[in-house]
């Protein structure tokens, strides 16, 4: 622990709505027309408004031109929506989805049923038939998590290989864990890790703050709770009651709630001298806007802001990863190729303008490269009743406040699979997000599917 092809994708998405109804029943039927106000996924996620600082960082760290970076973000937005619709239709046969290519131009969706391949290809995605469903592999991972030690510190499902991966820091530790838990050996691939992950300790996302006048961490994302302003950050940075000072050493606030280990989440309420803004600190100190919190797919680009190393980018490797630190195990974090160093903990991960999560820990550094893990943001917002500060939005209703015409509510966090009613119709959530005005279900088919 250290203190310190967008149009083509839209067409594919429309095709997904036509085909998926028949995956389970055997008879395809057309999805309801989302209506003229419906937005493409790229528009919903405000890809066209991505700022130059984001494009420049993607150019530096991913070797892309500005045009390639824009195309990549648009493709990732549309691929995420397509994959979400396919996941709902495939059910237990779904075995993962990921994007590939410099511009994330190829979406692959895996299934355990060969009969699903044609429906997957009809959306424009590649189909891969595998032997194990994602849910089955994640159940095996949960079994390993309950017995894991710091000698086998990382466990995750590699959807590209359709296996459960265990990283070990001592030879034989991974195999011993598998034997002790009774998980079938053919489900698991053990790999050697040269360095164990550790939390990265050290109001605008990425700015520094100090705990009890000593250790340093980074602001995740500015939030509000009613009239109270503050920010989301990592749980290992402080416990409830820990006081904070800002990047300028001025009195700032205190931790209101914190969970670590188990998860790595916390939020800090600030005093009236501090105002939540819808920004993350970008390259050179520029403001990078936040417009929402839609979690992106495996293979998607993601950038991180932290008070030690600033602004760096990479890709999402796996979701729902479990990591065992010396202090205990945390679950549900996302593994990335973005580098980080001590003091970056708690800082912001953002894809385009979509908030992803807060830095938990990792290994390596920003000189030689490394692996980092972030705690997804939406569970933090949901657990503590927080509203993410986004650009272009007024104060709006608080979390859970009902809207006219149904159960959908701006400010509420929805997970994939949740159902709501709106305007007399029922909708299923496709991608986890915090709802906001303008993202009403009929308007955003990238996020909601009418039933």
C-alpha positions as a Markdown table, in Angstrom:
| # | Residue | x | y | z |
|---|---|---|---|---|
| 1 | Unk | 0.0 | 0.0 | 0.0 |
| 2 | Unk | 1.6 | 3.2 | -1.1 |
| 3 | Unk | 0.4 | 6.5 | 0.2 |
| 4 | Unk | 1.4 | 9.3 | -1.7 |
| 5 | Unk | -16.9 | 2.7 | -38.3 |
| 6 | Unk | -19.8 | 4.5 | -36.4 |
| 7 | Unk | -22.5 | 4.4 | -39.1 |
| 8 | Unk | -22.0 | 0.7 | -39.8 |
| 9 | Unk | -22.2 | 0.0 | -36.1 |
| 10 | Unk | -25.5 | 1.8 | -36.0 |
| 11 | Unk | -26.8 | -0.4 | -38.8 |
| 12 | Unk | -25.6 | -3.5 | -36.9 |
| 13 | Unk | -27.3 | -2.3 | -33.7 |
| 14 | Unk | -30.6 | -2.0 | -35.6 |
| 15 | Unk | -30.1 | -5.5 | -36.9 |
| 16 | Unk | -29.5 | -6.7 | -33.4 |
| 17 | Unk | -32.9 | -5.5 | -32.4 |
| 18 | Unk | -34.5 | -7.5 | -35.3 |
| 19 | Unk | -32.6 | -10.8 | -34.6 |
| 20 | Unk | -32.3 | -11.1 | -30.9 |
| 21 | Unk | -35.9 | -11.9 | -30.1 |
| 22 | Unk | -35.5 | -15.2 | -31.9 |
| 23 | Unk | -32.4 | -16.4 | -30.1 |
| 24 | Unk | -34.2 | -18.0 | -27.3 |
| 25 | Unk | -37.6 | -18.7 | -28.9 |
| 26 | Unk | -36.5 | -19.7 | -32.4 |
| 27 | Unk | -38.7 | -17.1 | -34.1 |
| 28 | Unk | -37.3 | -13.7 | -34.9 |
| 29 | Unk | -39.5 | -10.7 | -34.5 |
| 30 | Unk | -38.9 | -7.0 | -34.9 |
| 31 | Unk | -38.0 | -4.9 | -31.9 |
| 32 | Unk | -40.3 | -1.9 | -31.3 |
| 33 | Unk | -39.3 | 1.2 | -33.2 |
| 34 | Unk | -37.4 | 3.5 | -30.8 |
| 35 | Unk | -38.8 | 6.6 | -32.5 |
| 36 | Unk | -37.4 | 9.6 | -34.2 |
| 37 | Unk | -35.9 | 11.1 | -31.0 |
| 38 | Unk | -33.7 | 8.0 | -30.4 |
| 39 | Unk | -30.0 | 8.6 | -30.4 |
| 40 | Unk | -27.1 | 6.5 | -31.7 |
| 41 | Unk | -24.7 | 5.2 | -29.0 |
| 42 | Unk | -22.0 | 7.5 | -30.2 |
| 43 | Unk | -24.3 | 10.5 | -29.8 |
| 44 | Unk | -25.6 | 9.3 | -26.5 |
| 45 | Unk | -22.0 | 9.1 | -25.2 |
| 46 | Unk | -21.1 | 12.5 | -26.7 |
| 47 | Unk | -18.2 | 11.1 | -28.8 |
| 48 | Unk | -18.3 | 14.1 | -31.1 |
| 49 | Unk | -17.6 | 16.4 | -28.2 |
| 50 | Unk | -14.5 | 14.6 | -27.0 |
| 51 | Unk | -11.8 | 17.1 | -26.1 |
| 52 | Unk | -8.4 | 17.7 | -27.7 |
| 53 | Unk | -6.6 | 16.6 | -24.5 |
| 54 | Unk | -8.2 | 13.2 | -24.7 |
| 55 | Unk | -7.3 | 12.8 | -28.3 |
| 56 | Unk | -3.7 | 13.9 | -27.7 |
| 57 | Unk | -3.3 | 11.4 | -24.8 |
| 58 | Unk | -4.7 | 8.6 | -26.9 |
| 59 | Unk | -2.2 | 9.6 | -29.6 |
| 60 | Unk | 0.7 | 9.5 | -27.3 |
| 61 | Unk | -0.2 | 6.2 | -25.5 |
| 62 | Unk | -2.0 | 4.3 | -28.2 |
| 63 | Unk | -0.2 | 5.6 | -31.3 |
| 64 | Unk | -3.4 | 7.0 | -32.9 |
| 65 | Unk | -4.0 | 10.1 | -35.0 |
| 66 | Unk | -6.8 | 12.4 | -33.9 |
| 67 | Unk | -9.1 | 11.0 | -36.6 |
| 68 | Unk | -8.3 | 7.4 | -35.6 |
| 69 | Unk | -9.0 | 8.2 | -31.9 |
| 70 | Unk | -12.4 | 9.7 | -32.8 |
| 71 | Unk | -13.2 | 6.7 | -34.9 |
| 72 | Unk | -12.1 | 4.4 | -32.1 |
| 73 | Unk | -14.4 | 6.1 | -29.5 |
| 74 | Unk | -17.3 | 6.0 | -31.9 |
| 75 | Unk | -16.8 | 2.3 | -32.7 |
| 76 | Unk | -16.4 | 1.5 | -29.0 |
| 77 | Unk | -19.7 | 3.2 | -28.2 |
| 78 | Unk | -21.6 | 1.4 | -30.9 |
| 79 | Unk | -19.9 | -1.9 | -30.1 |
| 80 | Unk | -20.8 | -1.6 | -26.4 |
| 81 | Unk | -24.5 | -1.2 | -27.3 |
| 82 | Unk | -24.5 | -4.1 | -29.8 |
| 83 | Unk | -22.7 | -6.4 | -27.3 |
| 84 | Unk | -25.2 | -5.5 | -24.6 |
| 85 | Unk | -28.2 | -6.3 | -26.8 |
| 86 | Unk | -26.6 | -9.6 | -27.8 |
| 87 | Unk | -25.8 | -10.5 | -24.1 |
| 88 | Unk | -29.5 | -10.1 | -23.2 |
| 89 | Unk | -30.6 | -12.3 | -26.1 |
| 90 | Unk | -27.9 | -15.0 | -25.6 |
| 91 | Unk | -28.6 | -15.5 | -21.9 |
| 92 | Unk | -26.6 | -18.2 | -20.3 |
| 93 | Unk | -24.8 | -19.0 | -23.6 |
| 94 | Unk | -23.1 | -15.6 | -23.6 |
| 95 | Unk | -19.4 | -16.1 | -23.1 |
| 96 | Unk | -18.0 | -12.5 | -23.4 |
| 97 | Unk | -17.5 | -9.8 | -25.9 |
| 98 | Unk | -14.5 | -7.6 | -26.9 |
| 99 | Unk | -13.2 | -5.1 | -29.5 |
| 100 | Unk | -10.0 | -5.4 | -31.5 |
| 101 | Unk | -8.1 | -3.2 | -34.0 |
| 102 | Unk | -6.4 | 0.2 | -33.8 |
| 103 | Unk | -9.8 | 1.8 | -34.3 |
| 104 | Unk | -11.7 | -0.9 | -32.3 |
| 105 | Unk | -13.4 | -1.7 | -35.7 |
| 106 | Unk | -14.0 | -5.4 | -34.9 |
| 107 | Unk | -16.5 | -6.6 | -32.3 |
| 108 | Unk | -16.3 | -10.3 | -31.3 |
| 109 | Unk | -19.1 | -12.0 | -29.3 |
| 110 | Unk | -18.6 | -15.5 | -27.9 |
| 111 | Unk | -21.4 | -18.0 | -27.3 |
| 112 | Unk | -21.6 | -21.7 | -26.2 |
| 113 | Unk | -24.3 | -22.4 | -28.8 |
| 114 | Unk | -23.3 | -22.8 | -32.5 |
| 115 | Unk | -26.8 | -22.0 | -33.5 |
| 116 | Unk | -26.4 | -18.4 | -32.3 |
| 117 | Unk | -23.5 | -17.6 | -34.7 |
| 118 | Unk | -25.7 | -16.4 | -37.6 |
| 119 | Unk | -27.7 | -14.0 | -35.3 |
| 120 | Unk | -24.4 | -12.6 | -34.0 |
| 121 | Unk | -23.0 | -12.1 | -37.5 |
| 122 | Unk | -26.2 | -10.4 | -38.6 |
| 123 | Unk | -25.3 | -7.5 | -36.2 |
| 124 | Unk | -22.0 | -7.0 | -37.9 |
| 125 | Unk | -20.0 | -8.7 | -35.1 |
| 126 | Unk | -17.8 | -11.8 | -35.4 |
| 127 | Unk | -19.1 | -14.9 | -33.7 |
| 128 | Unk | -16.9 | -17.3 | -31.7 |
| 129 | Unk | -18.3 | -20.6 | -30.4 |
| 130 | Unk | -16.6 | -21.7 | -27.2 |
| 131 | Unk | -17.1 | -24.4 | -24.6 |
| 132 | Unk | -17.7 | -22.4 | -21.4 |
| 133 | Unk | -20.2 | -19.6 | -20.7 |
| 134 | Unk | -19.1 | -16.4 | -18.9 |
| 135 | Unk | -21.4 | -17.1 | -15.9 |
| 136 | Unk | -19.9 | -20.5 | -15.3 |
| 137 | Unk | -16.4 | -19.2 | -15.4 |
| 138 | Unk | -17.3 | -16.4 | -13.0 |
| 139 | Unk | -18.8 | -18.8 | -10.6 |
| 140 | Unk | -15.5 | -20.7 | -10.6 |
| 141 | Unk | -13.7 | -17.5 | -10.0 |
| 142 | Unk | -15.9 | -16.7 | -7.0 |
| 143 | Unk | -14.9 | -20.1 | -5.5 |
| 144 | Unk | -11.2 | -19.3 | -5.9 |
| 145 | Unk | -11.7 | -15.8 | -4.4 |
| 146 | Unk | -13.0 | -17.2 | -1.2 |
| 147 | Unk | -9.7 | -19.1 | -0.6 |
| 148 | Unk | -7.2 | -16.9 | -2.3 |
| 149 | Unk | -4.1 | -15.5 | -0.6 |
| 150 | Unk | -1.6 | -12.8 | -1.6 |
| 151 | Unk | 0.6 | -15.5 | -3.3 |
| 152 | Unk | -2.2 | -15.9 | -6.0 |
| 153 | Unk | -3.2 | -12.2 | -5.9 |
| 154 | Unk | -5.2 | -11.8 | -9.1 |
| 155 | Unk | -8.1 | -13.8 | -10.6 |
| 156 | Unk | -10.1 | -12.9 | -13.7 |
| 157 | Unk | -11.9 | -14.4 | -16.7 |
| 158 | Unk | -10.1 | -13.9 | -20.0 |
| 159 | Unk | -13.0 | -13.8 | -22.4 |
| 160 | Unk | -10.7 | -13.9 | -25.4 |
| 161 | Unk | -9.3 | -17.3 | -24.3 |
| 162 | Unk | -12.4 | -18.6 | -22.6 |
| 163 | Unk | -10.4 | -19.5 | -19.4 |
| 164 | Unk | -10.1 | -18.4 | -15.8 |
| 165 | Unk | -6.7 | -16.9 | -15.2 |
| 166 | Unk | -4.9 | -17.0 | -11.8 |
| 167 | Unk | -1.7 | -14.9 | -11.4 |
| 168 | Unk | 0.8 | -16.2 | -8.9 |
| 169 | Unk | 3.8 | -14.6 | -7.2 |
| 170 | Unk | 5.2 | -17.9 | -5.9 |
| 171 | Unk | 5.6 | -20.9 | -8.2 |
| 172 | Unk | 3.0 | -23.5 | -7.4 |
| 173 | Unk | 0.6 | -21.1 | -5.5 |
| 174 | Unk | -1.9 | -21.0 | -8.3 |
| 175 | Unk | -2.1 | -24.8 | -8.7 |
| 176 | Unk | -2.4 | -25.2 | -5.0 |
| 177 | Unk | -5.3 | -22.8 | -4.9 |
| 178 | Unk | -7.1 | -24.7 | -7.6 |
| 179 | Unk | -6.6 | -28.0 | -5.9 |
| 180 | Unk | -7.7 | -26.7 | -2.6 |
| 181 | Unk | -11.0 | -25.3 | -4.0 |
| 182 | Unk | -11.9 | -28.2 | -6.2 |
| 183 | Unk | -12.2 | -26.0 | -9.3 |
| 184 | Unk | -11.6 | -28.2 | -12.4 |
| 185 | Unk | -8.0 | -27.7 | -13.5 |
| 186 | Unk | -9.0 | -27.4 | -17.2 |
| 187 | Unk | -10.9 | -24.2 | -16.5 |
| 188 | Unk | -7.8 | -22.4 | -15.2 |
| 189 | Unk | -4.6 | -21.0 | -16.7 |
| 190 | Unk | -1.9 | -20.1 | -14.2 |
| 191 | Unk | 0.5 | -17.3 | -15.1 |
| 192 | Unk | 3.5 | -16.0 | -13.2 |
| 193 | Unk | 3.4 | -12.3 | -12.0 |
| 194 | Unk | 6.7 | -10.6 | -11.4 |
| 195 | Unk | 5.2 | -8.1 | -9.0 |
| 196 | Unk | 2.2 | -8.2 | -6.7 |
| 197 | Unk | -0.4 | -5.4 | -7.1 |
| 198 | Unk | -0.7 | -2.9 | -4.3 |
| 199 | Unk | -3.1 | 0.0 | -3.6 |
| 200 | Unk | -1.7 | 3.3 | -5.0 |
| 201 | Unk | -2.2 | 5.9 | -2.2 |
| 202 | Unk | -0.6 | 8.9 | -2.4 |
| 203 | Unk | -12.8 | 19.4 | -6.8 |
| 204 | Unk | -11.7 | 18.1 | -10.0 |
| 205 | Unk | -11.0 | 14.5 | -10.9 |
| 206 | Unk | -7.3 | 13.7 | -10.7 |
| 207 | Unk | -6.4 | 16.6 | -8.3 |
| 208 | Unk | -4.5 | 15.7 | -5.2 |
| 209 | Unk | -6.0 | 15.7 | -1.7 |
| 210 | Unk | -4.4 | 14.9 | 1.6 |
| 211 | Unk | -5.7 | 12.7 | 4.4 |
| 212 | Unk | -5.3 | 13.9 | 8.0 |
| 213 | Unk | -2.6 | 16.2 | 6.8 |
| 214 | Unk | -0.3 | 13.4 | 5.7 |
| 215 | Unk | -0.9 | 10.7 | 3.0 |
| 216 | Unk | -1.9 | 11.8 | -0.5 |
| 217 | Unk | -4.5 | 10.3 | -2.9 |
| 218 | Unk | -6.4 | 11.7 | -6.0 |
| 219 | Unk | -10.0 | 12.9 | -6.5 |
| 220 | Unk | -12.0 | 10.4 | -8.5 |
| 221 | Unk | -15.2 | 12.2 | -9.7 |
| 222 | Unk | -17.0 | 15.2 | -8.3 |
| 223 | Unk | -20.5 | 14.3 | -7.0 |
| 224 | Unk | -23.4 | 15.7 | -5.1 |
| 225 | Unk | -25.8 | 14.2 | -2.5 |
| 226 | Unk | -28.7 | 16.5 | -2.2 |
| 227 | Unk | -27.2 | 19.9 | -1.5 |
| 228 | Unk | -23.9 | 18.5 | -0.3 |
| 229 | Unk | -21.0 | 18.5 | -2.7 |
| 230 | Unk | -18.0 | 16.2 | -2.7 |
| 231 | Unk | -16.2 | 13.5 | -4.6 |
| 232 | Unk | -15.9 | 9.7 | -5.1 |
| 233 | Unk | -12.6 | 8.1 | -4.4 |
| 234 | Unk | -10.9 | 4.9 | -3.3 |
| 235 | Unk | -11.8 | 3.3 | 0.0 |
| 236 | Unk | -8.2 | 2.5 | 1.0 |
| 237 | Unk | -7.4 | 6.2 | 1.1 |
| 238 | Unk | -9.4 | 6.8 | 4.3 |
| 239 | Unk | -12.0 | 5.7 | 6.8 |
| 240 | Unk | -15.2 | 7.4 | 7.7 |
| 241 | Unk | -14.2 | 10.6 | 9.7 |
| 242 | Unk | -10.8 | 11.0 | 8.1 |
| 243 | Unk | -10.4 | 14.7 | 7.3 |
| 244 | Unk | -9.0 | 16.0 | 4.0 |
| 245 | Unk | -7.3 | 19.0 | 2.7 |
| 246 | Unk | -7.2 | 19.9 | -1.0 |
| 247 | Unk | -4.4 | 20.1 | -3.5 |
| 248 | Unk | -3.6 | 23.6 | -2.1 |
| 249 | Unk | -3.6 | 22.3 | 1.5 |
| 250 | Unk | -6.8 | 24.2 | 2.3 |
| 251 | Unk | -9.3 | 22.5 | 4.6 |
| 252 | Unk | -11.6 | 20.5 | 2.3 |
| 253 | Unk | -13.9 | 18.0 | 4.1 |
| 254 | Unk | -14.1 | 14.5 | 5.5 |
| 255 | Unk | -14.8 | 10.9 | 4.5 |
| 256 | Unk | -18.5 | 10.1 | 4.9 |
| 257 | Unk | -18.3 | 6.3 | 4.2 |
| 258 | Unk | -15.6 | 3.9 | 3.1 |
| 259 | Unk | -15.3 | 0.2 | 2.2 |
| 260 | Unk | -11.9 | -1.6 | 1.9 |
| 261 | Unk | -11.3 | -4.5 | 1.5 |
| 262 | Unk | -14.2 | -6.2 | -0.2 |
| 263 | Unk | -14.6 | -3.3 | -2.5 |
| 264 | Unk | -12.4 | -0.2 | -2.8 |
| 265 | Unk | -14.9 | 2.7 | -2.6 |
| 266 | Unk | -15.5 | 5.9 | -0.6 |
| 267 | Unk | -16.8 | 9.4 | -0.8 |
| 268 | Unk | -15.8 | 12.6 | 0.7 |
| 269 | Unk | -18.2 | 15.5 | 1.6 |
| 270 | Unk | -16.6 | 18.9 | 1.1 |
| 271 | Unk | -17.2 | 22.2 | 2.9 |
| 272 | Unk | -18.9 | 25.2 | 1.3 |
| 273 | Unk | -15.6 | 26.5 | 0.0 |
| 274 | Unk | -15.4 | 23.7 | -2.5 |
| 275 | Unk | -17.7 | 23.3 | -5.6 |
| 276 | Unk | -18.2 | 20.1 | -7.6 |
| 277 | Unk | -17.4 | 20.6 | -11.3 |
| 278 | Unk | -18.1 | 18.2 | -14.2 |
| 279 | Unk | -14.4 | 17.9 | -15.1 |
| 280 | Unk | -11.4 | 15.6 | -14.8 |
| 281 | Unk | -7.9 | 17.1 | -14.8 |
| 282 | Unk | -6.4 | 16.5 | -18.2 |
| 283 | Unk | -3.0 | 16.9 | -19.8 |
| 284 | Unk | -1.4 | 20.2 | -18.9 |
| 285 | Unk | -4.1 | 20.9 | -16.3 |
| 286 | Unk | -6.9 | 21.3 | -18.9 |
| 287 | Unk | -10.5 | 20.5 | -18.0 |
| 288 | Unk | -11.8 | 17.3 | -19.6 |
| 289 | Unk | -15.6 | 17.1 | -19.4 |
| 290 | Unk | -17.6 | 14.2 | -18.0 |
| 291 | Unk | -21.0 | 13.6 | -19.6 |
| 292 | Unk | -22.0 | 10.2 | -18.1 |
| 293 | Unk | -21.0 | 6.9 | -16.6 |
| 294 | Unk | -21.6 | 4.1 | -19.2 |
| 295 | Unk | -19.0 | 1.3 | -18.6 |
| 296 | Unk | -17.1 | 0.4 | -21.7 |
| 297 | Unk | -16.3 | -3.0 | -23.2 |
| 298 | Unk | -13.2 | -5.2 | -23.0 |
| 299 | Unk | -10.6 | -3.8 | -25.4 |
| 300 | Unk | -12.0 | -0.3 | -25.3 |
| 301 | Unk | -9.7 | 2.7 | -24.7 |
| 302 | Unk | -9.5 | 4.3 | -21.3 |
| 303 | Unk | -7.5 | 7.2 | -19.8 |
| 304 | Unk | -6.6 | 7.9 | -16.2 |
| 305 | Unk | -5.9 | 11.1 | -14.3 |
| 306 | Unk | -3.8 | 11.1 | -11.1 |
| 307 | Unk | -1.9 | 13.6 | -8.9 |
| 308 | Unk | 1.4 | 11.8 | -9.3 |
| 309 | Unk | 1.7 | 10.8 | -13.0 |
| 310 | Unk | -1.0 | 13.0 | -14.6 |
| 311 | Unk | -2.8 | 11.8 | -17.7 |
| 312 | Unk | -2.2 | 8.3 | -19.2 |
| 313 | Unk | -4.2 | 6.0 | -21.5 |
| 314 | Unk | -4.4 | 2.3 | -22.3 |
| 315 | Unk | -7.1 | -0.4 | -22.8 |
| 316 | Unk | -9.6 | -2.3 | -20.7 |
| 317 | Unk | -8.4 | -5.9 | -20.3 |
| 318 | Unk | -11.0 | -7.6 | -18.0 |
| 319 | Unk | -14.0 | -6.6 | -15.9 |
| 320 | Unk | -15.0 | -8.3 | -12.6 |
| 321 | Unk | -11.4 | -9.0 | -11.6 |
| 322 | Unk | -10.5 | -10.0 | -8.0 |
| 323 | Unk | -7.3 | -8.8 | -6.4 |
| 324 | Unk | -5.8 | -9.8 | -3.1 |
| 325 | Unk | -3.8 | -7.1 | -1.4 |
| 326 | Unk | -1.9 | -7.6 | 1.8 |
| 327 | Unk | -5.0 | -6.0 | 3.6 |
| 328 | Unk | -7.5 | -8.4 | 2.0 |
| 329 | Unk | -9.4 | -9.2 | -1.2 |
| 330 | Unk | -11.4 | -6.8 | -3.3 |
| 331 | Unk | -13.8 | -8.0 | -6.1 |
| 332 | Unk | -15.5 | -6.5 | -9.1 |
| 333 | Unk | -12.6 | -4.2 | -10.2 |
| 334 | Unk | -11.5 | -3.7 | -13.8 |
| 335 | Unk | -8.0 | -4.6 | -15.0 |
| 336 | Unk | -6.3 | -2.2 | -17.5 |
| 337 | Unk | -3.0 | -1.6 | -19.3 |
| 338 | Unk | -2.9 | 2.0 | -18.0 |
| 339 | Unk | 0.2 | 2.8 | -15.8 |
| 340 | Unk | 0.0 | 4.4 | -12.4 |
| 341 | Unk | 2.2 | 5.2 | -9.4 |
| 342 | Unk | 1.9 | 6.0 | -5.7 |
| 343 | Unk | -0.4 | 8.9 | -5.1 |
| 344 | Unk | -2.6 | 8.2 | -8.1 |
| 345 | Unk | -5.0 | 6.1 | -6.0 |
| 346 | Unk | -8.6 | 7.3 | -6.1 |
| 347 | Unk | -8.1 | 9.1 | -9.3 |
| 348 | Unk | -10.3 | 9.1 | -12.4 |
| 349 | Unk | -10.6 | 6.6 | -15.2 |
| 350 | Unk | -12.5 | 8.0 | -18.2 |
| 351 | Unk | -13.3 | 6.7 | -21.7 |
| 352 | Unk | -14.1 | 9.5 | -24.0 |
| 353 | Unk | -16.4 | 11.5 | -21.8 |
| 354 | Unk | -17.8 | 8.6 | -19.8 |
| 355 | Unk | -16.6 | 8.1 | -16.2 |
| 356 | Unk | -15.4 | 4.6 | -15.6 |
| 357 | Unk | -14.1 | 4.3 | -12.1 |
| 358 | Unk | -11.4 | 5.2 | -9.5 |
| 359 | Unk | -7.9 | 3.9 | -9.3 |
| 360 | Unk | -7.5 | 1.1 | -6.8 |
| 361 | Unk | -4.0 | -0.3 | -7.2 |
| 362 | Unk | -1.6 | -2.0 | -9.6 |
| 363 | Unk | 1.9 | -3.0 | -10.4 |
| 364 | Unk | 4.7 | -1.5 | -12.4 |
| 365 | Unk | 5.1 | 2.2 | -13.1 |
| 366 | Unk | 4.8 | 4.8 | -15.8 |
| 367 | Unk | 8.5 | 4.4 | -16.9 |
| 368 | Unk | 8.5 | 0.7 | -17.7 |
| 369 | Unk | 4.7 | 0.2 | -17.9 |
| 370 | Unk | 2.3 | -1.7 | -15.7 |
| 371 | Unk | -1.1 | -3.0 | -14.9 |
| 372 | Unk | -3.7 | -1.2 | -12.9 |
| 373 | Unk | -7.2 | -1.9 | -11.5 |
| 374 | Unk | -10.1 | 0.5 | -11.0 |
| 375 | Unk | -13.2 | 0.3 | -8.9 |
| 376 | Unk | -16.1 | 0.9 | -11.2 |
| 377 | Unk | -17.9 | 4.2 | -10.4 |
| 378 | Unk | -21.6 | 3.2 | -10.8 |
| 379 | Unk | -21.5 | 0.9 | -7.7 |
| 380 | Unk | -20.1 | 3.8 | -5.7 |
| 381 | Unk | -22.9 | 6.2 | -6.8 |
| 382 | Unk | -25.5 | 3.5 | -6.1 |
| 383 | Unk | -24.1 | 2.5 | -2.7 |
| 384 | Unk | -24.0 | 6.1 | -1.3 |
| 385 | Unk | -26.9 | 7.7 | -3.2 |
| 386 | Unk | -24.5 | 10.1 | -5.1 |
| 387 | Unk | -25.2 | 12.0 | -8.3 |
| 388 | Unk | -22.3 | 12.3 | -10.7 |
| 389 | Unk | -21.6 | 15.9 | -11.8 |
| 390 | Unk | -21.9 | 16.0 | -15.6 |
| 391 | Unk | -21.5 | 18.8 | -18.1 |
| 392 | Unk | -24.5 | 20.3 | -19.7 |
| 393 | Unk | -26.9 | 19.1 | -17.0 |
| 394 | Unk | -28.7 | 21.2 | -14.4 |
| 395 | Unk | -29.1 | 20.0 | -10.8 |
| 396 | Unk | -32.0 | 17.8 | -11.8 |
| 397 | Unk | -33.8 | 15.5 | -9.4 |
| 398 | Unk | -32.0 | 13.6 | -6.7 |
| 399 | Unk | -31.3 | 9.8 | -7.0 |
| 400 | Unk | -34.5 | 7.8 | -7.1 |
| 401 | Unk | -36.9 | 10.7 | -7.5 |
| 402 | Unk | -39.8 | 9.4 | -9.7 |
| 403 | Unk | -40.5 | 10.8 | -13.1 |
| 404 | Unk | -44.0 | 11.4 | -14.6 |
| 405 | Unk | -45.2 | 8.4 | -16.6 |
| 406 | Unk | -43.3 | 5.5 | -15.1 |
| 407 | Unk | -40.7 | 4.1 | -12.7 |
| 408 | Unk | -37.6 | 5.4 | -14.6 |
| 409 | Unk | -35.9 | 8.1 | -12.6 |
| 410 | Unk | -33.1 | 10.6 | -13.5 |
| 411 | Unk | -30.2 | 10.3 | -11.0 |
| 412 | Unk | -30.8 | 6.6 | -10.3 |
| 413 | Unk | -28.1 | 4.0 | -11.1 |
| 414 | Unk | -29.3 | 1.2 | -13.3 |
| 415 | Unk | -27.4 | -2.1 | -13.9 |
| 416 | Unk | -27.7 | -4.2 | -17.1 |
| 417 | Unk | -30.9 | -6.3 | -16.8 |
| 418 | Unk | -32.9 | -3.9 | -14.7 |
| 419 | Unk | -36.4 | -3.1 | -15.9 |
| 420 | Unk | -38.4 | 0.2 | -15.7 |
| 421 | Unk | -41.6 | 1.6 | -17.1 |
| 422 | Unk | -41.8 | 4.9 | -19.0 |
| 423 | Unk | -44.6 | 6.4 | -21.0 |
| 424 | Unk | -46.7 | 3.2 | -20.7 |
| 425 | Unk | -43.9 | 0.9 | -22.0 |
| 426 | Unk | -41.5 | -1.4 | -20.3 |
| 427 | Unk | -37.7 | -1.2 | -20.9 |
| 428 | Unk | -34.7 | -3.4 | -20.0 |
| 429 | Unk | -31.3 | -1.7 | -19.2 |
| 430 | Unk | -28.6 | -2.8 | -21.6 |
| 431 | Unk | -25.5 | -1.0 | -20.2 |
| 432 | Unk | -25.0 | 0.1 | -16.6 |
| 433 | Unk | -25.2 | 3.9 | -16.1 |
| 434 | Unk | -26.6 | 6.7 | -13.9 |
| 435 | Unk | -29.7 | 8.0 | -15.6 |
| 436 | Unk | -29.9 | 11.7 | -16.5 |
| 437 | Unk | -32.3 | 14.1 | -18.1 |
| 438 | Unk | -32.1 | 13.5 | -21.9 |
| 439 | Unk | -31.4 | 9.8 | -21.4 |
| 440 | Unk | -35.1 | 8.8 | -21.1 |
| 441 | Unk | -35.5 | 5.1 | -22.3 |
| 442 | Unk | -37.2 | 5.9 | -25.6 |
| 443 | Unk | -34.4 | 8.3 | -26.6 |
| 444 | Unk | -31.3 | 6.1 | -26.0 |
| 445 | Unk | -31.6 | 2.6 | -27.5 |
| 446 | Unk | -27.9 | 2.2 | -26.7 |
| 447 | Unk | -28.9 | 2.0 | -23.0 |
| 448 | Unk | -32.5 | 0.7 | -23.0 |
| 449 | Unk | -34.3 | -2.0 | -24.9 |
| 450 | Unk | -38.1 | -1.8 | -25.2 |
| 451 | Unk | -39.8 | -5.1 | -24.3 |
